[in-house]
Amino acid sequence: MKRIASLFTCFCVVATSAFAGPAQTITTTSEELPPVSIDLFHIQGSYVFESEISRNHDLGQQDAFDFSFDYAHRFHLNGNLYLHAGVAYQRFDFGGDKIGRLPDQLQSAAGVIGIDYMHGEDVGAFIEFRPGFYTENDFDGSSFDVPITAARIWILQPDHLYLLTGANVAFLRGRYPVIPFVGLLWRPNSQWSVYAMLPEPRVVYSPNKRLDLWAGGQLVGGSFRTDTTGTRRPLDGAQVDYSEYRAGVGLDYKITNNFTVDLGAGYALKRQFDFHRADQKFDSESAPYVRAMLSAKF
């Protein structure tokens, strides 16, 4: 269930920004439970190589770099309940040819606060709020949002099969303000795991306790408000849902009990700028991507 716990974090952020959690194994319920991790830290970066952006016709070449980090601290409330609080930052930068209708960057800076129901290191259920600014450059009232995510894990078969259900609400998101989600985690044995859930569906092979080899997909993106520049640039002040749909392979290596590195590469099958409320959508062709992430817990 630790992998589901990290996917909780993934989904919170992917609904508003970009993030990917490390692959982890499941704690066996019959074993003595490990202590709850109090401090959690993730930092990641990825790069998508240049590809053509189009809307009815080609507009030019564009690449994309994204960077994010988040930190959270847990405070014990009572029994299995913990308050977690922290900060999160994420940024996309778009290079290549200048495409005047599209932003050069998108970024978010938010606080993080929520309640976790813990079972050892595993999150059994949680609710989380991420108040902050989701913008191009203008950190003002028009770019303020409070995305909310709530989820729960249901044990279908102890140590082998789990169901994840929940929902995310983001008031700034244009196309789907409310997103319900459901997923399955199946672990037939100690070496193989199947994570049939967004934002990172994966099949994982674990040859030992430190190394996971994976193949799967990843959904990256978020919802933002572009700047109002006063220059009559098209789509000034517009709401945009940005997304990347990736497929690739990689590995997670547990350096120590506290540090894990996640390396991946593959193809970004499509990148999309969806100005839903302005009824304009821009799509890219596929392009290779590379990704690296470091996670720490104490």
Stockholm file with secondary structure:
# STOCKHOLM 1.0

chainA/1-298         MKRIASLFTCFCVVATSAFAGPAQTITTTSEELPPVSIDLFHIQGSYVFESEISRNHDLGQQDAFDFSFDYAHRFHLNGNLYLHAGVAYQRFDFGGDKIGRLPDQLQSAAGVIGIDYMHGEDVGAFIEFRPGFYTENDFDGSSFDVPITAARIWILQPDHLYLLTGANVAFLRGRYPVIPFVGLLWRPNSQWSVYAMLPEPRVVYSPNKRLDLWAGGQLVGGSFRTDTTGTRRPLDGAQVDYSEYRAGVGLDYKITNNFTVDLGAGYALKRQFDFHRADQKFDSESAPYVRAMLSAKF
#=GR chainA/1-298 SS CHHHHHHHHHHHHHTTSCCCCCCCCCCCTTSCCCCCCCEEEEEEEEEEEEEEEESSSEEEEEEEEEEEEEEEEEEEEETTEEEEEEEEEEEEEECSSCCTTSCSEEEEEEEEEEEEEEETTEEEEEEEECCEEEESSCCSGGGEECCEEEEEEEEEETTTEEEEEEEEECTTCSSCSEEEEEEEEECSSSSEEEEECSSCCEEEECSSSSEEEEEEEEEEEEEEECCCCSSCCTTTTCEEEEEEEEEEEEEEEESSSSEEEEEEEEEEEEEEEEEGGGTEEEEECCEEEEEEEEEEEC
#=GC SS_cons         CHHHHHHHHHHHHHTTSCCCCCCCCCCCTTSCCCCCCCEEEEEEEEEEEEEEEESSSEEEEEEEEEEEEEEEEEEEEETTEEEEEEEEEEEEEECSSCCTTSCSEEEEEEEEEEEEEEETTEEEEEEEECCEEEESSCCSGGGEECCEEEEEEEEEETTTEEEEEEEEECTTCSSCSEEEEEEEEECSSSSEEEEECSSCCEEEECSSSSEEEEEEEEEEEEEEECCCCSSCCTTTTCEEEEEEEEEEEEEEEESSSSEEEEEEEEEEEEEEEEEGGGTEEEEECCEEEEEEEEEEEC
//
